[in-house]
């Protein structure tokens, strides 16, 4: 690299149209950025920021350094969206340290500048091009906060007719692919300039996530989607503010490239994840985040006679603090002529990740039906080969499926994937489905598995130490130390099936996007009182909510478990909690004459119980029977 190390640069593109003002999004975002300035990595004091306000015009903000006491923050409004001229970058892109006080003044008053704005236009495309011009010689991040569908200038979008096509097999070709080629071509241009785009979409109407997510996908960014977001709900504010703050505090690598090589006879044939392939084996990441994963498919092109093959990934990058580094990861894998060894060493979680990426590819290139069929066919091929080549004796059609121990969960995971909101049949809003596909394509492996197969905890029957800090066993003869690790003990998970839910029980369901707290309709009054602080289960507040803080041990333990699950594994996301009241013995779960909100919440929660039959989707038991028939035929 010839140029000096890149500083950390953030350009905030803020939707100031009427929709963003009315739902309180603009005020919440600017206040959160203000509160998060100290969390932006800036150890070497080189970080820079800029702000653009966008409606039918683009507003630039000139921010003087703090020592320029005679100058104030000023605005320049540009209404010509076809031929945009921007001021000198030195006036707009300012050092976070030296202009801190004036940045704080701008953010404090930001929403007041646009409080009476009645503009419904949102010129996202022109503002992106303008922001790119601002930093294309440096690189950095464009962070878009939007509540409106872009409807002006280049990249303008229109609401697509979901009603006519969203339940047809070719849905992928219409609603889940980009509706405007600008966003992919612009993303590729950004990648070349070391610019990442992150999207925070929080509108109450159609956002066209499928199109806009092309920006993060090809620039190593991320799409965050908040459907029906409103500042009137404290839970919505909490989720948004925590995720923005965590996003800004994340230490990232800059101007990164990754090359993956293998021993002679191996070829890297496909790459999956949020980045852009510059060549057959070179992946480009303007920024390298901490909360994504990547899949590389290898092909064997010729006979390999050596006892080991080697794969090596080399990543050249700049740290957030200006240090140039190379990270090299090398993996040696033994070779074998025995198919049994290949099966015995296979990783079912990595295989699930691979097939998830392939199913996304099938969905976008063909249809949802093709993706689901591909998953099932791939599983049948794996099982058939194992039975044909490795199972001894003549196994009848009524015998259980045969598979090595390390792959026993693979049928369950792939079956659960076919029932995921990203792939399942039926009518699903395209924004929700597109957002789910984005998450499936980028989540780190542990969270991906949890997203596919939700974790269910039984809280009413958990062991006495669950929800409390883990206590280490004392070792005789050693000096006495504090044996409280601070790590909260979680209950053992149970199967994701309604058969596991007792009508008197309390359960926590975690799918990495939401948390569901299910209280059985016949729960005893003492359990209801301890957890929710009310004696009558009919008085339990349902929907998006938080558990009340009560002065009893069981409530504290449940809240500790919820907090621990939310903390997750190095994630910037925050899961809202939904409280669900289950049916009682004399009430039907789906037709009860009760609050209209109850039934949709139950159905939503029960869709996470992926081992059960749902709509036209088979239960896991039925799916295994179907697999057995296909393998035996």
Number of C-alpha atoms within 10 A of each C-alpha: 6 4 6 9 18 22 21 27 24 24 23 20 23 25 27 35 27 22 25 25 21 18 19 18 27 27 22 20 21 22 18 19 20 17 14 18 18 14 15 20 18 19 10 11 14 19 22 20 19 25 24 23 23 26 26 24 22 26 20 22 20 25 27 25 21 16 11 10 9 7 13 15 13 11 13 12 14 16 12 13 18 9 10 13 11 17 12 10 14 12 15 21 22 23 20 23 18 16 18 17 15 22 26 17 14 21 19 15 13 17 20 13 10 17 15 12 16 14 15 17 21 28 24 29 21 24 25 25 16 20 22 24 16 20 22 18 12 19 25 28 25 26 22 21 24 26 32 26 24 24 19 19 18 19 20 17 19 13 12 14 10 15 9 9 15 19 14 14 15 19 21 23 16 18 24 25 20 19 20 15 11 17 22 20 14 19 25 21 17 27 28 17 20 24 29 30 29 23 21 19 24 25 21 16 15 19 24 26 25 23 22 25 26 26 27 24 24 28 31 25 28 26 20 21 21 17 17 13 21 20 17 10 11 13 17 19 18 15 15 25 20 15 19 18 21 18 21 19 17 18 19 19 23 31 26 20 21 18 17 20 17 17 14 14 13 18 18 17 12 13 20 19 20 25 25 22 19 13 9 13 16 17 20 25 29 28 29 25 17 14 18 19 17 17 17 13 11 15 11 12 10 10 9 16 11 11 9 13 17 14 16 15 14 16 21 18 24 22 20 25 21 18 12 18 13 12 10 13 10 13 11 12 11 12 14 14 9 9 12 14 12 12 18 13 12 13 12 17 18 13 14 22 24 17 20 24 20 16 27 22 16 20 25 21 16 16 22 26 19 17 24 22 14 17 21 17 14 13 17 18 13 15 21 20 13 17 19 13 10 16 14 8 8 8 14 8 14 10 9 11 16 15 20 15 9 14 18 13 13 18 23 18 20 23 24 24 25 26 26 21 21 24 25 21 19 13 14 16 15 23 20 20 21 25 22 18 24 24 20 26 26 24 20 19 17 12 22 22 22 15 23 26 26 24 21 25 22 20 24 15 12 15 13 11 14 20 26 19 17 16 15 10 8 12 8 7 6 7 8 9 7 9 12 13 10 10 12 20 19 23 18 13 15 13 16 21 18 15 10 14 19 16 17 18 20 26 21 22 24 23 19 25 17 18 24 25 26 24 28 22 22 18 20 15 13 13 20 21 17 18 24 20 19 16 16 14 20 13 12 18 16 19 17 18 16 17 18 13 12 15 10 12 13 18 20 19 22 21 19 19 20 21 14 16 18 20 13 15 12 10 19 18 20 21 22 19 22 22 24 27 26 27 21 15 12 9 13 12 16 13 10 14 10 10 9 9 11 21 21 12 20 20 13 12 19 18 20 26 24 27 23 20 18 15 11 10 17 18 19 18 13 14 18 17 15 14 20 20 12 15 17 14 7
